[in-house]
Amino acid sequence: MSVWKRISNLFAKPEPPKAEKSMLHLNPGDICEVSLVTYEVVGRVHNRARNAVVLTLQDGNQVSYLHIEERETLQFGLYQAIDGRLDNPEEVPTILELDNITYHLEEQYFGHVTVMGRAPFRQGGEQHVWQYQSDDYHLLRVEWQDGRFMLYEGEEVITGDVKVIRAS
């Protein structure tokens, strides 16, 4: 190495450290931990208008869905897909009863989503979402896209129970 190169290296600024990826920015192939369970992210559905993401997580054969939305703080909900049927997106009720639990409509919205990896809907597009909550804090999520409904049942997860293990 030449003398001039050594001198220039002394005055060169060091590269800034890479910012740690947040849960909102995970992609398929990344690893995260939710409530002490380690998952591989295998899919991602992103609603840019709401700054919200639904990650498809896999632990062995079990598939879960982590809804992440940034409001004042990051809010998390861990869901499992359930069987159920609704006929028309125009007729989604404000109160749903499943397994003797009554869910009340908390929020309804729609927006354009982009899809990466394995997700319930294979391509992006317009997605309608209804989010419900029961009196004992159980969550229910209904999604409609491309003429098809998906239903999920879940629970809130506190921020301390969610962390990034490895991000690419």
Secondary structure, 3 states (H helix, E strand, C coil): CCHHHHHHHHHCCCCCCCCCCCHHHCCCCCEEEECCEEEEEEEEEEEHHHCEEEEEEEECCEEEEEEEEECCCEEEEEEEEECCCCCCHHHCCCEEEECCEEEEEEEEEEEEEEEEECCCCCCCEEEEEEEEEECCCEEEEEEEECCEEEEEEEEEECHHHEEEEECC
